[in-house]
């Protein structure tokens, strides 16, 4: 069916914006490559950038979509968006109340990635951006059948910090991660404007100014 996941970026209040849906390439080996590329792609120290805005979820969501779209290339499927949790509730990772708010975004493959970007005031605006990931995963309950209603088929739980850290470390050691990082870097370089070469005007000597 796919290798699906939703990615939601959370602001300093704990509220998530739009959810990004990825039908393919959303396993940890690829997803952490996308997120690591985002840290470079939307670097707040880039010339003429508004450093504060570069930390905001709506901007990171847009840039994440740009990176994923560049990778997927032309087409109308594989990448999409949907509304975030209704009523803009505060999402509290590791709490059961937030599982109920997010489980509709877990389609059973790679679950949900909740991403916090370093917040100005906590994170120096002159340094590269950093992020924290919280993972919501689902597993099928024992004994379920095709006739079992979908909402009774799955158990949802947060991965612990240790599990998430282990997943991230393993992903970054993999060849899939490195290949994806190399691909995304080439795509970024392909659309990055090259510095313009300024031509120097030839200086006119005093001798050349004297009439013959």
Secondary structure in CASP SS format (residue, H / E / C, confidence):
PFRMAT SS
TARGET T0000
AUTHOR 0000-0000-0000
METHOD secondary structure of the structure
MODEL  1
X C 1.00
X C 1.00
X C 1.00
X C 1.00
X E 1.00
X E 1.00
X E 1.00
X E 1.00
X E 1.00
X E 1.00
X C 1.00
X C 1.00
X C 1.00
X C 1.00
X E 1.00
X E 1.00
X E 1.00
X E 1.00
X E 1.00
X E 1.00
X E 1.00
X E 1.00
X C 1.00
X C 1.00
X C 1.00
X C 1.00
X C 1.00
X H 1.00
X H 1.00
X H 1.00
X H 1.00
X H 1.00
X H 1.00
X H 1.00
X H 1.00
X H 1.00
X H 1.00
X H 1.00
X H 1.00
X H 1.00
X H 1.00
X C 1.00
X C 1.00
X C 1.00
X C 1.00
X C 1.00
X C 1.00
X C 1.00
X C 1.00
X C 1.00
X C 1.00
X C 1.00
X H 1.00
X H 1.00
X H 1.00
X C 1.00
X H 1.00
X H 1.00
X H 1.00
X H 1.00
X H 1.00
X H 1.00
X H 1.00
X H 1.00
X H 1.00
X H 1.00
X H 1.00
X H 1.00
X H 1.00
X H 1.00
X H 1.00
X H 1.00
X C 1.00
X C 1.00
X C 1.00
X C 1.00
X C 1.00
X C 1.00
X E 1.00
X E 1.00
X E 1.00
X E 1.00
X C 1.00
X C 1.00
X C 1.00
X C 1.00
X C 1.00
X C 1.00
X C 1.00
X E 1.00
X C 1.00
X C 1.00
X C 1.00
X C 1.00
X C 1.00
X H 1.00
X H 1.00
X H 1.00
X H 1.00
X H 1.00
X H 1.00
X H 1.00
X H 1.00
X H 1.00
X H 1.00
X C 1.00
X C 1.00
X C 1.00
X C 1.00
X C 1.00
X C 1.00
X E 1.00
X E 1.00
X E 1.00
X E 1.00
X E 1.00
X E 1.00
X C 1.00
X C 1.00
X E 1.00
X C 1.00
X C 1.00
X E 1.00
X C 1.00
X C 1.00
X C 1.00
X C 1.00
X C 1.00
X C 1.00
X C 1.00
X E 1.00
X E 1.00
X E 1.00
X E 1.00
X E 1.00
X E 1.00
X E 1.00
X E 1.00
X E 1.00
X E 1.00
X C 1.00
X C 1.00
X C 1.00
X C 1.00
X C 1.00
X C 1.00
X C 1.00
X C 1.00
X C 1.00
X H 1.00
X H 1.00
X H 1.00
X H 1.00
X E 1.00
X E 1.00
X E 1.00
X E 1.00
X E 1.00
X C 1.00
X C 1.00
X H 1.00
X H 1.00
X H 1.00
X H 1.00
X H 1.00
X H 1.00
X H 1.00
X H 1.00
X H 1.00
X H 1.00
X H 1.00
X H 1.00
X H 1.00
X C 1.00
X H 1.00
X H 1.00
X H 1.00
X H 1.00
X H 1.00
X H 1.00
X H 1.00
X H 1.00
X H 1.00
X H 1.00
X H 1.00
X H 1.00
X H 1.00
X H 1.00
X H 1.00
X H 1.00
X H 1.00
X C 1.00
X C 1.00
X C 1.00
X C 1.00
X C 1.00
X C 1.00
X C 1.00
X C 1.00
X C 1.00
X C 1.00
X C 1.00
X C 1.00
X C 1.00
X C 1.00
X H 1.00
X H 1.00
X H 1.00
X H 1.00
X C 1.00
X C 1.00
X C 1.00
END
